[in-house]
Amino acid sequence: MLARVASGALAGLDAHEVVVEVDVVTGAPAFVVVGLPDAAVQEARERVRAAVVNSGFEFPSRRVTVNLAPADVRKEGPAFDLPIALALLLATGQVTAGGGDGLAVVGELGLDGALRPVAGALALAQGLRRQGRRGLLLPAANAAEAALVPGLAAYPAASLREAAARLAAGGGPAAPPADA
C-alpha cells in the first residue's frame, strides 16, 4: 500500500516542499530510501524502525520503499524521520489521516519515539506557508517558532504516538501564537 505525507526541506534559507511517499509491498524484508537523501536521511531507517516499535506500533516485515520527491533535490538532516514514520503507519493501516490535506510534517525521532527539535523551523514554516500549506505538525520544542508564521497553524507533538494521534485528528488544536 502507498501513502504520502507532505514535508519540507531547506536549501540555505529557502524552503521547498518534499513529498514523502512510502510503499509497503510483499517481498523480502527491506527498507530502502531513495530521492537523493544524505547520510542523516539514510540513517532515518534505523531511527524510524526503533521509534515505530518502541512506540507500540508494528514494523512490517515486508519491503518498504521510501521516496523523497522531487528526486533531483538533495534531502539533508533528520527532519524527515517523522514524516517517514507517519507515512509508514498510514501505508500499513495503523494510523488514518483525518482531513489534514494542508498539513506538512517535520521532526527528528529518538529511538524511543520522542520527537527532537529540528533546525530552521521558522524558515521552513515560512516557506511551506508560501507554498500553500496551512498547518505544520512538528516537535513541541519548535512549535512557538512555527506559530510566528501568519496563516500557518503549528501542531506540536512530543512523541511519534502523539503525532500519529494528531494526524488522525487532522492536526488537532494548534499551538497559540507566541504573542498570545
C-alpha positions as CSV (number, residue, x, y, z in Angstrom):
1,M,0.0,0.0,0.0
2,L,1.2,3.5,-0.8
3,A,0.9,6.6,1.5
4,R,2.1,10.2,1.1
5,V,2.9,12.8,3.7
6,A,4.0,16.4,2.9
7,S,7.2,17.7,4.4
8,G,9.8,20.3,3.6
9,A,13.5,20.9,3.2
10,L,15.8,23.9,3.5
11,A,18.3,24.9,0.9
12,G,20.1,27.7,2.8
13,L,17.2,29.8,4.0
14,D,14.9,28.8,1.2
15,A,12.3,26.1,1.9
16,H,10.7,23.8,-0.6
17,E,8.1,21.2,-0.3
18,V,9.1,17.5,-0.2
19,V,6.5,14.7,-0.6
20,V,7.4,11.6,1.4
21,E,6.0,8.5,-0.3
22,V,6.1,5.1,1.4
23,D,5.2,1.9,-0.4
24,V,4.9,-1.3,1.6
25,V,4.6,-4.4,-0.5
26,T,5.0,-8.2,-0.1
27,G,8.6,-9.3,-0.6
28,A,11.8,-9.9,1.2
29,P,12.0,-7.6,4.2
30,A,13.9,-4.4,3.2
31,F,13.9,-0.7,4.0
32,V,15.1,1.5,1.1
33,V,15.2,5.3,0.9
34,V,15.5,7.0,-2.5
35,G,15.3,10.5,-3.7
36,L,18.8,11.9,-3.2
37,P,19.0,11.5,0.6
38,D,22.1,12.4,2.6
39,A,23.7,10.2,5.2
40,A,21.4,11.5,8.0
41,V,18.3,10.8,5.9
42,Q,19.7,7.3,5.1
43,E,20.2,6.7,8.9
44,A,16.5,7.5,9.4
45,R,15.8,3.9,8.5
46,E,17.2,2.8,11.9
47,R,15.7,5.7,13.9
48,V,12.2,5.1,12.3
49,R,12.3,1.3,12.8
50,A,13.2,1.7,16.5
51,A,10.8,4.5,17.1
52,V,7.9,2.7,15.5
53,V,8.5,-0.5,17.5
54,N,9.2,1.4,20.8
55,S,6.1,3.4,20.4
56,G,3.9,0.3,20.4
57,F,3.3,0.1,16.6
58,E,4.3,-2.8,14.4
59,F,7.1,-2.5,11.9
60,P,6.2,-4.5,8.8
61,S,8.4,-7.5,7.8
62,R,7.8,-6.6,4.1
63,R,9.6,-4.5,1.5
64,V,9.4,-0.8,2.4
65,T,10.4,1.8,-0.2
66,V,10.6,5.5,0.8
67,N,10.7,8.1,-2.0
68,L,11.5,11.7,-1.2
69,A,10.2,13.8,-4.1
70,P,11.3,15.7,-6.0
71,A,14.2,13.3,-6.7
72,D,16.6,15.9,-8.1
73,V,16.8,18.0,-4.9
74,R,19.2,16.9,-2.1
75,K,17.5,16.0,1.2
76,E,19.5,16.7,4.3
77,G,19.2,16.1,8.0
78,P,17.0,14.2,10.4
79,A,13.8,16.3,9.9
80,F,12.3,13.6,7.6
81,D,12.2,10.9,10.4
82,L,8.7,11.9,11.5
83,P,7.1,12.1,8.0
84,I,8.7,8.8,7.0
85,A,7.3,7.1,10.2
86,L,3.8,8.6,9.8
87,A,3.7,7.6,6.1
88,L,4.8,4.1,7.1
89,L,2.0,3.9,9.7
90,L,-0.5,5.2,7.1
91,A,0.7,2.7,4.5
92,T,0.3,-0.2,6.9
93,G,-3.1,1.0,8.1
94,Q,-2.0,1.5,11.7
95,V,-3.0,5.2,11.5
96,T,-5.5,7.1,9.4
97,A,-5.3,10.7,8.2
98,G,-8.1,12.9,9.4
99,G,-8.5,15.6,6.8
100,G,-5.1,17.2,7.2
101,D,-4.8,17.9,3.4
102,G,-2.9,21.2,4.0
103,L,-0.7,19.7,6.7
104,A,3.1,19.3,6.4
105,V,5.2,17.3,8.9
106,V,8.8,17.6,10.1
107,G,10.7,16.2,13.1
108,E,13.6,14.1,14.2
109,L,12.8,10.9,16.1
110,G,14.6,9.4,19.1
111,L,14.8,5.6,19.3
112,D,12.2,5.7,22.0
113,G,9.8,7.6,19.7
114,A,10.3,11.0,21.4
115,L,10.5,14.0,19.0
116,R,13.6,16.1,18.9
117,P,13.7,19.7,17.6
118,V,14.7,20.4,14.1
119,A,17.0,23.3,12.9
120,G,15.4,26.0,10.8
121,A,11.8,25.5,11.8
122,L,10.9,29.2,11.3
123,A,12.3,29.4,7.8
124,L,10.8,26.0,6.9
125,A,7.4,27.1,8.3
126,Q,7.5,30.4,6.3
127,G,8.5,28.6,3.1
128,L,5.8,25.9,3.5
129,R,3.2,28.6,4.1
130,R,4.2,30.5,0.9
131,Q,3.7,27.2,-0.9
132,G,0.1,26.9,0.4
133,R,0.4,24.8,3.4
134,R,-2.0,25.7,6.2
135,G,-0.6,23.6,9.1
136,L,2.7,22.1,10.3
137,L,3.0,19.1,12.6
138,L,6.3,19.4,14.3
139,P,8.2,18.7,17.6
140,A,6.8,20.6,20.6
141,A,10.1,22.4,21.1
142,N,9.7,24.1,17.6
143,A,6.0,25.0,18.0
144,A,6.4,28.5,19.3
145,E,8.8,29.3,16.4
146,A,6.4,28.0,13.8
147,A,3.4,29.7,15.4
148,L,5.0,33.1,14.5
149,V,4.1,32.5,10.8
150,P,0.7,34.1,9.9
151,G,-1.8,31.8,8.3
152,L,0.1,28.6,9.4
153,A,-1.2,26.6,12.3
154,A,1.6,24.9,14.4
155,Y,0.6,21.5,15.7
156,P,3.1,20.4,18.4
157,A,3.8,16.8,19.4
158,A,6.2,15.3,21.9
159,S,6.3,11.8,20.5
160,L,5.5,9.6,17.5
161,R,2.4,8.3,19.2
162,E,1.1,11.9,19.8
163,A,2.0,12.9,16.3
164,A,0.1,9.9,14.9
165,A,-2.9,10.9,17.1
166,R,-2.7,14.5,15.8
167,L,-2.5,13.3,12.2
168,A,-5.6,11.1,12.7
169,A,-7.4,14.2,14.1
170,G,-6.4,16.4,11.2
171,G,-3.9,18.3,13.3
172,G,-5.9,18.9,16.4
173,P,-5.7,22.1,18.4
174,A,-2.9,24.4,17.2
175,A,-0.3,25.9,19.4
176,P,-1.1,29.5,20.3
177,P,0.9,32.2,18.6
178,A,4.0,33.2,20.6
179,D,2.5,36.7,21.4
180,A,-0.7,35.2,22.9
